[in-house]
Amino acid sequence: MRKTLALTAITGLLAAGLPLVAMPTAANAQAVDAYAVADLSAVAAAPITVEEVLAAQRAWGDALVAIATEYDRNGQPAARRFAEQVIDSAYGYNLGPVAFKPTLAAAPTTFRTTRASALAYFVGGDRDFPGDSGFALKGWRSYEIDNAAIIINGTTAISMGNVRITNSSGAVTTVDKTWGYVRDREGNLRIVLHHSSLPYSAD
């Protein structure tokens, strides 16, 4: 991990009485209704720690490898069942929509705000998402996470950096990844933001 940042700018804005977001008006209320909106205001818990963020990242990497291994050993139905457990324990779909933009998702299904769409991305086999072959089924065997920054703000946290994943042939794929976390009512960290993309290349 290269650096960890404490988020203090928001505290300063609040102290100065400045708004963080535009207040809803009659003109934009209808537009807001068209979005998938998660209201996390009722989630109350202790502040998130850097150690918890690192543990959640490791859990995600371990789960990706475990799904791939389960697929190789027992096939797609078994991998799907395992992936369902991972999604239900790691992501915040039980709280509402999740801002999930996978690495290899394309329009018209670029954003996976629902549990079903996330599951389809990881393990495929869903006719509503015919372009999904299953990102988690690609023989992943190990991973490394290199954080550029971790930002903690009470009961929310954001991390950004690189994840390098290695498949069974030894080929390494590097992705740029951002995760956002909240703590649920049971005290568990939940991913509510997951943005992943391939690194930019000028070639």
CORMO-V991773 format. One record per pair of residues at least 4 apart in sequence whose ideal C-beta (glycine too) atoms are under 7 Angstrom apart, sorted by the first residue. I is the first residue (numbers start at 1). J is the second residue. Records with the same first field share a line. If there is no record, write none. Layout:
BEGIN
I=J / J
END
This chain:
BEGIN
1=147 / 150
2=147 / 148
3=149
4=50 / 149 / 150
5=149 / 150 / 151
6=152
7=151 / 152 / 153
8=12
9=13
10=14 / 20 / 153
11=15
12=16
13=18 / 20
19=23
24=28 / 29 / 32
25=29
28=32
29=33
36=97 / 113
38=95 / 96 / 97 / 192
39=96
40=95 / 182
43=95 / 155 / 182 / 183 / 184 / 185
45=155 / 183 / 187
47=154 / 155
48=52 / 53 / 152 / 155 / 156 / 157 / 181 / 183 / 189
50=54 / 150 / 152
51=55
52=56 / 189
53=57 / 150 / 157 / 159 / 181
54=58
55=59
56=60 / 181 / 189
57=61 / 145 / 159
58=62
59=63 / 90
60=64 / 90
61=65 / 143 / 145
62=66
63=67 / 86 / 90
64=68 / 136 / 140 / 143 / 165
65=69 / 140 / 141 / 142 / 143
66=70 / 82
67=71 / 79 / 82 / 83 / 86 / 122 / 136
68=72 / 136 / 137 / 138 / 139 / 140
69=73
70=74 / 78 / 79 / 82
71=75 / 76 / 79 / 137
72=139
74=78
75=79
76=80 / 123 / 125
77=81
78=82
79=83 / 123 / 137
80=84 / 123 / 125
82=86
83=87 / 119 / 122 / 123 / 136
84=88 / 119
85=89
86=90
87=91 / 93 / 115 / 118 / 119
90=191
91=98 / 118 / 190 / 191
92=98 / 182 / 190 / 191 / 192
93=98 / 114 / 115
95=184 / 190 / 192
97=113 / 114
98=113 / 191 / 192 / 194
99=192 / 193
100=111 / 112 / 113 / 118 / 194
101=105 / 110 / 111 / 195 / 196
102=112 / 121 / 135 / 196
103=135 / 175 / 196 / 197 / 198
104=135
105=109 / 110 / 112 / 121
106=110 / 131
109=117 / 129 / 131
112=117 / 118 / 121
113=117
115=119
116=120 / 126
117=121 / 129
118=122
119=123
120=124 / 126 / 128 / 129 / 132
121=132 / 135
122=134 / 135 / 136
123=134 / 136 / 137
124=132 / 133 / 134 / 137
126=132
138=167
139=167 / 168
140=165 / 167
141=166 / 167 / 168
142=166
143=163 / 164 / 165
144=164
145=161 / 163
146=161 / 162
147=159 / 161
148=160 / 161
149=160
150=157 / 159
151=157 / 158
152=157
155=182 / 183
156=181 / 182
157=181
158=178 / 180
159=178 / 179
160=178
161=177
162=174 / 176
163=175 / 177
164=172 / 174
165=173
166=170 / 172
167=171
174=199
175=196 / 197 / 198
176=197 / 199
177=196
178=193 / 195
179=191 / 193 / 194
180=192 / 193
181=189 / 190 / 191 / 192
182=190 / 192
183=187 / 188 / 189
184=188 / 190
END
